[in-house]
Amino acid sequence: MFLTHRVEEITRQSDDTRRVIGEFILRERTHLSDYTIADIAQETFVSKASVTRFAKSLGYEGWRGFIRDFMAEVRYEANYGAAIDPNFPFHANDSDEKVVNAVADVAYDAMADTLRLLNRGALALAVRYLQQADRIWVFALSPNTYLGSLFCRKMLTVGKTATVVNSAERGLVARSLGPSDCAIIISYSGNNPDYEPMVHIPTLIERRVPLIGITGEGDNYIRRSIRCTFTISSRENLYSKIATFGMEMSIQLILNALFSCYFARDYQSNLDRKIDFGRELEQSRAAAPGASFER
């Protein structure tokens, strides 16, 4: 999880001085190093001690260490970020053509970034987990549940049982799994162990369930807890954006890679099975009451 994302998360979840300090940091991010602690305290109407405590809440001993890492991240983003802003790729009064091209550019950038971040060792390990599992379970929040459902449907077409866990049953399901299962945990921030779906990770680890994590860049709880982890392209803000265009494409590419590599491990058998399933489904549809064979 990027430091800017952690600041955004604290800002969103707080209703005290941390919120106004976080809002100032995010608003002035490109030239935050120009401000002293006293300047920030004056601009946000808080004490200098509150500014220092904000840095400490992120794991730093003081403001100096925080500002060093924060500005390094800002410079990295400026040098290697996408050409188009993934949070606000289009604007009011843009033509339809410009809007569509902008969304396509975001998708392209996210997929290219995802490929750059893809860990081949993790991919091989994840496919082995999928091969050995009797059942696959996806733990995620909306809208990631929709992407998980597409992945599960693909796995079902080759005879592998895969399910997105219902929100009301995640705790029950987590306590029922074991070494013969496989769980995929999807979270862009992946940081708070008390939030869904991360709250179930300790139970799954205790029950020795093979885990696959899909999360954003940088240090976070998922990355520290799960050995086999894939990285989502993380150019989007957590909250301030038009939509999750880039995140969706990134997660979908990772899940498609998992399915496709699983498929390729036993290519001919999986292809035969998928064709047979497709033929049976078409026959059942054609045989349904009121069905017509006319073309």
Buried (B, 14 or more C-beta within 10 A) or exposed (E): BBBBBBBBBBBEEBEEBBBBBBBBBBEBBEEBEEBEBEBBBEBBEBEBEBBBBBBEBBEBEEBEBBBEEBBEBBEEBEEEBBEBBBBEBBEEEEEEEEEEBBBEBBBBBBBEBBEEBBEEEBBEBBBBBBEEBEBBBBBBBEEBBEBBBBBBEBBBBBEBEBBBBEEEEBEEBBEEBEEEBBBBBBBBBBBBBEBBBBBBBEBBEEBEBBBBBBBBBBBBBBBEBBEBBBBBBBBBBBEEBBBBBBBBBBBBBBBBBBBEBBBEEEEEEBEEBBEEBEEEEEEEEEEEEEEEEEE
